[in-house]
Amino acid sequence: MRDQGDLQVDRWTLWTPVALGLGCGLYFGLLREPQTWVAWALIAVAAALLVATRWSLWRGTTMALVLSACAVGGFAVAKLRTEAVKAPVAQAGARPQWVEAFVVDIAQPGVGGQRLLLAPIRVGDWPADATPIRMRATLRPGTPLPAPGETVRLLAILNPPPPPASPGSYDFARDAYFESVGAVGLALRPPVASGAEVRAPWRLAATMRVNATRWALTQRIVAALGPETGGLAAAMTTGHEAFIPPEQVENLRAAGLAHIVSISGLHMAIVGGFAFGLARLLIACWPWLALRVHGKKAAALVGLAAVGGYLVLSGAPPPAERAAITAAVAFAAILADRQAISLHALALAAMGVLLLQPEAVTEPGFQMSFAATAALVALAEIWPRPIREIEVPWAIRAAQGVVTWTAASIAVSFVAGLATGPFAIQHFNRVSTWGLFANLAVAPISSFLMMPGLALGAALTPLGLGQAPLEVAGWSIGLMNQVAAWAAAAPVSQMVVPSAPDWVLPVSFLGLLFACLWRGPLRWIGVPLAGAVLLAPRPPAPDVWIAADGAAVAVREGKDAVLLRPDVKLFGAELWSRRRGLTPLVSEPERDARFACDHWSCAPRPTAPVKLAAAWNLRRPLKEGRLDELCRSADIVVLRNNFRPESCPAPLVLTGADFAAGGSAELHREGAGWRIVWAQDLRGRRPWTWGYDPR
């Protein structure tokens, strides 16, 4: 055991970002918001712990003090970040409002259609201190998209960002809070030019100018390649996903290739690495320059500039920012004559991300990205270094290179898939059966053709010289789409795996990190812990799911989820079904075999798996006698409005007031009664949840 401890002498600093992340995670796991003074007190505690290391006489004590300081500091940093981004949030149930706003960007399309990111100038008669800093507005299908930088006026129904689709699921409102998005809305009319004589603040004006350039480049790429391949090309270049055909997105998800669409670590690595390699090659080809500059460091500066430019071009979404920080640390290591790809460089990058964006610890993208990178760097540490032979014929050397590259590609895809698997299962509940083979086929296409072609095309398009590299990129995207279509159409292309209990994912993450960071045979202890998401028993699936506003209901029947309103809240119903390992039944005939439904209500038939009745009307009354019929026929009555009938014999009646207080709900049958799990009880009282009171 002492020998194992000696092996970790230069490794314990790798655990500092882990401790920092644990502190951040503890803060986000609280059910009640701590006071701000707690953060400042914890910073003082962290400083005292670091000062105490000066008098530490034993390395173990120093390690414990530093890691404790990081954990305490992580909690404090997360709290201070929450206070720094605090902004007004819209109230639920407001009447339609006229919104006058700057178009900041074209946001990622939602389920309802294209969306705009707006910076409101004024919203109806709302006071300035109640007007959100940013809002997202969904446009009706077919509405022309205004360009970033325009000032528009539109009539919209505004609400706060949506709560979790089901209890314990991902909290979209938390993401919106840290992006200063205080309202989401549906535009009732197409946006029109406002003509308001209002000047945007300089930072907002600069952002809109950059976004206008990005949007113009997006349109040029789509025009040059056509919507079939241009949509994906634009998404991987500028981050705009407005032109991607929906069937392509589904194929990429089924094939395990959806990560290629989102600009993140893979894209930054390819662009930065391509710029670094090209610059180093050009310097080496110019003897005069090669004798006067340090080729590797000069290429690192070019790579750093390429990463920064790509970050701006992509619109700097949080995943791209995290990837840019990681790439910047690698290039900085080259400039400082350090090893660029190492676990210490990765730890430094993780520390930087968590200090700037402590909320990233809750996001699947951060978890998957750093888990995969840590696993790949750990793999690189133990990968055998081949002996370089002298005077080997080129044919043999080429064959050896092909074998080595193939083996490395398989190992990289396999290890990255294993590292990200627990997070994909827990967050997305999908396993792509053919994902390994699809990624192996696409890796050389994306690394050597697609991303370099897009990088050169984006750089040369303003000069009128980008057509040729864009065509190469478009051809490679066509190949990728063929691979995705093949994998999606293959037998058992996807498997749905229900989510494990909440405690399992941290255990898997720590197990994976232990396997990567620990040196010596004891590292294999982390492997079964990393597989906890697969090994942990699943809790029993709920019998009923109800949306946060009571507008949609699903009832479990064996391994199926019967949707009472298949055309309403389908996104949330499908998320809940996957999370519980169920198959949603979305056809009306399947529903009608179990429930008697009209436009406004449903009553159970004798074949219904749960005797549940529901009424969806908010203001319009049901036809005479229908409510009494619902109450007599059911054990559970769900009413979307706030009317609670006095003479309803049903044992359980839930109304709009219950959902306004509790959010979405899951019902479990227990004996003769029902146990209700409310989403709001699991979220607690935080700045991004309903009913938060800072006092």
Residue pairs with C-beta under 8 A, 6 or more apart in sequence:
3 520
4 520
4 521
4 522
7 519
7 520
8 518
8 519
8 520
9 59
11 343
11 517
11 518
11 519
12 63
12 67
13 66
13 344
13 347
14 343
14 344
14 347
14 517
15 67
15 517
16 66
16 67
16 70
16 347
16 351
17 70
17 347
17 350
17 351
17 354
18 510
18 513
18 517
19 67
19 68
19 70
19 71
19 74
20 70
20 71
20 73
20 74
20 77
20 350
20 351
20 354
20 355
21 74
21 350
21 354
21 361
22 71
22 74
23 70
23 71
23 72
23 73
23 74
23 75
23 76
23 77
23 78
24 74
24 75
24 77
24 78
24 354
24 358
24 359
24 361
25 74
25 361
25 362
25 506
26 71
26 74
26 75
27 34
27 74
27 75
27 78
27 79
27 358
28 78
28 174
28 359
28 361
28 362
30 684
30 686
31 683
31 684
31 685
32 684
32 685
32 686
33 82
33 684
33 685
33 686
33 687
33 692
33 694
34 79
36 79
36 80
36 83
38 76
38 79
39 75
39 76
39 77
39 79
39 80
39 83
40 76
42 72
42 73
42 75
42 76
43 73
43 76
45 69
45 72
46 69
46 70
46 72
46 73
46 76
47 69
49 65
49 66
49 68
49 69
49 72
50 65
50 66
50 69
52 65
53 61
53 62
53 65
53 66
56 62
56 65
74 354
74 358
77 354
77 355
77 358
78 358
78 359
81 178
81 357
81 358
81 359
82 687
85 177
85 178
85 180
86 687
87 132
87 133
87 134
87 177
87 180
87 182
88 129
88 130
88 131
88 132
88 133
88 182
89 132
89 160
89 161
89 177
89 182
89 183
90 132
90 135
90 158
90 159
90 160
90 182
90 183
91 160
92 159
92 160
92 660
92 690
93 159
94 157
94 158
94 159
96 155
96 156
96 157
96 188
97 123
97 124
97 126
97 155
97 156
97 157
97 158
98 123
98 124
98 153
98 154
98 155
99 118
99 120
99 122
99 123
99 124
99 135
99 137
99 153
99 154
99 155
99 156
99 158
99 185
100 120
100 121
100 122
100 123
100 151
100 152
100 153
100 194
100 196
101 118
101 119
101 120
101 121
101 135
101 151
101 152
101 154
102 118
102 119
102 121
102 149
102 150
102 151
102 200
102 204
102 208
103 116
103 117
103 118
103 146
103 147
103 148
103 149
103 150
103 151
103 152
103 191
103 208
104 116
104 117
104 118
104 119
104 134
104 148
104 204
104 207
104 208
104 211
105 116
105 117
105 148
105 207
105 208
105 211
105 214
105 215
105 315
106 114
106 115
106 116
106 117
106 145
106 148
106 211
106 215
106 240
106 242
107 115
107 116
107 117
107 136
108 115
108 241
109 115
109 241
109 242
110 136
110 138
111 570
111 571
112 138
112 186
113 138
113 139
113 140
113 141
113 143
114 138
114 139
114 143
114 145
114 242
115 136
115 137
115 138
115 139
116 136
116 137
116 139
116 145
116 146
116 152
116 191
117 134
117 135
117 136
117 181
118 134
118 135
118 136
118 137
118 152
119 133
119 134
119 200
119 204
120 131
120 132
120 133
120 134
120 135
121 151
121 194
121 196
121 198
122 131
123 131
123 132
123 158
123 183
132 180
132 181
132 182
132 183
133 180
133 181
133 182
134 179
134 180
134 181
134 182
135 158
135 181
135 182
135 183
135 184
135 185
136 181
136 183
136 184
136 185
137 154
137 156
137 184
137 185
137 186
137 187
137 191
138 184
138 185
138 186
138 187
139 145
139 187
139 190
139 191
140 187
140 190
143 187
143 190
143 191
144 190
145 242
146 152
146 191
146 193
147 212
147 215
147 216
148 208
148 211
148 212
148 214
148 215
149 208
149 209
149 211
149 212
150 193
151 193
151 194
151 195
151 196
151 198
152 191
152 192
152 193
152 194
153 191
153 192
153 193
153 194
153 196
154 187
154 188
154 189
154 190
154 191
154 192
155 187
155 188
155 189
156 185
156 186
156 187
156 188
157 185
157 186
157 188
158 183
158 184
158 185
159 183
159 184
159 185
160 173
160 182
160 183
160 184
160 690
161 172
161 173
161 175
161 176
161 177
161 181
161 182
161 183
161 184
161 688
162 172
162 173
162 184
162 548
163 171
163 172
163 173
163 548
163 663
163 664
163 679
163 680
163 683
163 689
163 690
164 170
164 171
164 172
164 173
164 548
164 663
164 664
164 679
164 683
165 547
165 548
165 571
165 572
165 575
165 576
165 664
166 545
166 572
166 575
166 576
166 579
166 664
166 666
166 679
167 663
167 664
167 665
167 666
167 677
167 678
167 679
167 681
167 682
168 502
168 677
168 679
168 682
169 575
169 576
169 579
169 679
170 364
170 427
171 362
171 683
171 688
173 688
173 689
174 359
174 362
174 686
174 688
175 359
175 363
176 182
176 184
176 688
177 687
177 688
178 357
178 359
179 318
199 205
200 208
210 312
210 315
211 315
214 238
214 239
214 240
214 313
214 314
214 315
215 238
215 240
217 234
217 237
217 238
217 313
217 458
217 461
217 462
218 234
218 237
218 238
218 240
218 242
218 243
220 461
220 466
221 230
221 233
221 234
221 237
221 238
221 457
221 458
221 461
221 470
222 230
222 231
222 233
222 234
222 243
223 230
224 230
224 461
224 466
224 467
224 470
224 471
224 474
225 233
225 470
225 471
225 473
225 474
225 477
226 474
227 243
227 245
228 245
228 478
229 474
229 477
229 478
229 481
230 243
230 474
231 241
231 242
231 243
231 244
231 245
231 248
232 244
232 248
232 261
232 477
232 480
232 481
233 454
233 457
233 470
233 473
233 474
233 477
234 240
234 243
235 241
235 243
235 244
235 261
236 260
236 261
236 263
236 267
236 450
236 451
236 454
237 313
237 314
237 454
237 457
237 458
238 313
238 314
238 315
238 458
239 263
239 313
239 314
239 315
239 317
239 320
240 315
241 261
244 261
248 481
248 484
249 258
249 261
250 488
251 481
251 484
251 485
251 487
251 488
252 258
252 260
252 261
252 484
253 430
253 432
254 432
254 484
254 487
254 488
254 493
254 494
255 432
255 434
255 435
255 438
255 483
255 484
255 486
255 487
255 488
255 493
256 417
256 432
256 434
256 435
256 436
256 438
256 439
256 487
257 435
257 438
257 439
257 442
257 480
257 483
257 484
257 487
259 266
260 266
260 442
260 446
260 480
262 317
262 319
262 365
263 310
263 314
263 317
263 319
263 320
263 323
264 319
264 320
264 322
264 323
264 365
264 369
265 319
265 322
265 323
265 326
265 369
265 372
265 373
266 446
267 310
267 314
267 320
267 323
267 451
268 307
268 310
268 311
268 320
268 323
268 324
268 326
268 327
269 323
269 327
270 446
270 447
270 451
270 452
271 306
271 307
271 310
271 451
271 455
272 303
272 304
272 306
272 307
272 310
272 327
272 330
272 331
273 303
274 306
274 451
274 452
274 455
275 299
275 302
275 303
275 305
275 306
275 307
275 455
276 299
276 300
276 302
276 303
276 306
276 331
277 299
278 302
279 298
279 299
279 302
279 303
280 295
280 296
280 298
280 299
283 289
283 290
283 293
283 295
283 298
283 299
284 290
284 295
296 334
297 334
297 335
300 331
300 334
300 335
301 331
301 335
303 327
303 331
304 327
304 328
304 331
304 332
306 455
307 324
307 327
307 328
307 331
308 324
308 328
310 320
310 324
310 455
311 320
311 321
311 324
313 458
314 320
318 357
318 360
318 363
318 365
319 365
319 366
319 369
321 353
321 356
321 357
322 353
322 357
322 360
322 365
322 366
322 369
323 369
325 349
325 352
325 353
325 356
326 346
326 349
326 353
326 373
328 349
329 345
329 346
329 348
329 349
329 352
330 340
330 341
330 345
330 349
331 340
333 339
333 340
333 342
333 345
334 340
338 345
339 345
341 377
341 380
342 377
343 374
343 377
343 378
343 381
343 516
343 517
346 370
346 373
346 374
346 377
350 370
353 360
353 366
354 360
354 361
360 366
361 367
364 423
364 427
364 428
367 423
367 509
368 419
368 420
368 423
368 424
371 419
371 420
371 423
371 509
371 512
371 513
372 416
372 419
372 420
374 419
374 512
374 513
374 516
374 517
375 415
375 416
375 418
375 419
375 512
375 516
376 412
376 415
376 416
376 419
377 516
378 515
378 516
378 517
379 411
379 412
379 415
383 408
383 411
386 400
386 404
389 397
392 400
409 440
409 443
409 444
410 440
412 443
413 436
413 439
413 440
413 443
414 436
416 439
417 435
417 436
417 439
419 512
421 431
421 533
421 534
422 505
422 508
422 509
422 512
422 530
422 531
422 532
422 533
422 534
423 505
424 430
424 431
425 431
425 497
425 499
425 500
425 533
425 534
426 499
426 500
426 504
426 505
426 508
426 533
428 578
429 496
429 497
429 498
429 499
429 578
429 579
429 581
430 494
430 495
430 496
430 497
430 578
431 494
431 495
431 496
431 497
432 438
432 487
432 493
432 494
433 490
433 492
433 493
433 494
433 495
434 487
434 490
434 493
435 487
437 487
438 483
438 484
438 486
438 487
441 483
442 480
442 483
445 476
445 479
445 480
446 476
446 480
449 472
449 473
449 475
449 476
450 473
450 476
450 477
450 480
451 473
452 469
453 469
453 470
453 471
453 472
453 473
453 476
454 469
454 470
454 473
456 466
456 469
457 466
457 467
457 469
457 470
457 473
458 466
459 466
460 466
460 469
461 470
487 493
496 578
496 581
496 583
497 534
497 581
498 538
498 541
498 578
498 579
498 580
498 581
499 538
499 579
499 580
500 532
500 533
500 536
500 538
501 536
501 539
504 532
504 533
504 536
505 533
507 529
507 532
508 529
508 530
508 531
508 532
508 533
510 526
510 529
511 525
511 526
511 527
511 528
511 529
511 530
511 531
511 532
512 526
512 529
512 530
513 526
514 523
514 525
514 526
514 529
515 523
515 524
515 525
515 526
515 527
515 530
516 523
516 526
517 523
518 526
528 535
538 581
540 668
541 556
541 580
541 581
541 582
542 556
542 580
542 666
542 667
542 668
542 677
543 555
543 556
543 609
543 610
543 667
543 668
543 669
544 553
544 554
544 555
544 556
544 610
544 612
544 636
544 665
544 666
544 667
545 553
545 554
545 561
545 573
545 576
545 664
545 665
545 666
545 667
546 552
546 553
546 638
546 654
546 659
546 664
546 665
546 666
546 667
547 553
547 569
547 572
547 573
547 659
547 664
548 572
548 659
548 663
548 664
548 679
549 640
549 656
549 659
550 614
550 616
550 638
550 639
550 640
550 654
550 655
550 656
550 659
551 565
551 568
551 569
551 616
551 640
552 563
552 564
552 565
552 568
552 569
552 572
552 573
553 563
553 564
553 565
553 602
553 612
553 614
553 638
554 561
554 562
554 563
554 564
554 573
554 576
554 577
554 584
555 561
555 562
555 564
555 594
555 608
555 609
555 610
555 612
556 562
556 580
556 582
556 609
556 610
557 594
557 609
559 581
559 582
559 583
560 582
560 583
560 584
560 585
561 573
561 576
561 577
561 580
561 582
561 583
561 584
561 585
562 585
562 590
562 591
562 594
562 595
562 609
563 570
563 573
563 584
563 585
563 586
563 591
564 591
564 595
564 597
564 602
564 612
564 614
565 616
566 585
566 586
566 587
566 588
566 591
568 616
570 586
572 664
573 584
574 584
577 583
577 584
585 591
588 597
591 597
591 602
593 605
593 607
594 604
594 605
594 607
594 608
594 609
595 602
595 603
595 604
595 605
595 608
596 602
596 603
596 604
596 605
597 603
600 615
600 616
600 617
600 620
600 622
601 613
601 614
601 615
601 616
601 617
601 622
601 626
601 630
602 612
602 613
602 614
603 613
603 629
603 630
603 633
603 634
604 610
604 611
604 612
604 613
604 633
604 634
610 635
610 636
610 669
611 633
611 634
611 635
611 636
612 634
612 635
612 636
612 637
612 638
613 630
613 631
613 633
613 634
613 636
613 637
613 638
613 650
614 630
614 637
614 638
614 639
614 640
615 622
615 626
615 627
615 630
615 637
615 638
615 639
615 640
615 641
616 640
617 640
617 641
618 640
618 641
618 656
619 641
627 645
627 648
628 645
628 647
630 637
630 650
631 637
631 645
631 647
631 648
631 649
631 650
631 653
632 649
634 650
635 650
635 651
635 652
635 674
636 650
636 651
636 652
636 653
636 654
636 667
636 674
637 648
637 650
637 652
637 653
637 654
638 654
639 653
639 654
639 655
639 656
640 655
640 656
640 659
641 655
641 656
642 655
642 656
642 657
643 655
644 653
644 655
644 657
645 653
651 673
651 674
652 674
654 665
658 665
659 665
660 690
661 678
661 680
661 690
661 691
662 676
662 678
662 679
662 680
662 681
663 678
663 679
663 680
663 683
663 690
664 678
664 679
665 676
665 677
665 678
665 679
666 676
666 677
667 674
667 675
667 676
667 677
668 674
668 675
668 676
668 677
669 675
680 689
680 690
680 691
683 689
685 691
685 692
685 693
686 692
687 694
